[in-house]
């Protein structure tokens, strides 16, 4: 019984560790060029031309 609980806890902790590693890796990546272009275009390009 104790071994089963220990196994479940270890599996859950390894899943949490993998998800945390993915979050840390994504935060460290530089922004993609097309993401920057769309962000800048939203600010500079008028798409709503109401008078």
C-alpha positions in Angstrom: 0.0 0.0 0.0 2.8 2.4 0.9 4.7 1.5 -2.3 1.6 2.2 -4.4 1.2 5.7 -2.8 4.9 6.4 -3.2 4.6 5.5 -6.9 1.6 7.7 -7.5 3.3 10.6 -5.7 6.5 10.1 -7.8 4.5 10.0 -11.1 2.6 13.2 -10.2 5.8 15.0 -9.2 7.5 14.0 -12.4 4.5 15.3 -14.4 4.6 18.5 -12.5 8.3 18.8 -13.1 7.9 18.3 -16.9 5.1 20.9 -17.1 7.2 23.4 -15.1 10.2 22.7 -17.3 8.1 23.5 -20.4 6.9 26.8 -18.8 10.4 27.8 -18.0 11.7 26.9 -21.5 8.9 28.9 -23.1 9.5 31.9 -21.0 13.2 31.9 -21.9 12.6 31.8 -25.7 12.8 35.0 -27.7 9.6 36.2 -29.4 9.0 35.0 -32.9 9.4 37.5 -35.7 5.9 37.2 -37.0 4.5 37.7 -33.4 6.4 41.0 -33.2 5.2 42.0 -36.7 1.5 41.5 -35.9 1.9 43.3 -32.6 3.5 46.3 -34.2 1.0 46.3 -37.1 -1.9 46.4 -34.7 -0.5 49.5 -33.2 0.7 51.2 -36.4 -1.7 50.0 -39.1 -5.2 51.4 -38.9 -7.6 48.6 -39.7 -10.7 50.4 -38.4 -11.3 53.4 -40.7 -14.4 55.0 -39.4 -15.0 58.7 -39.8 
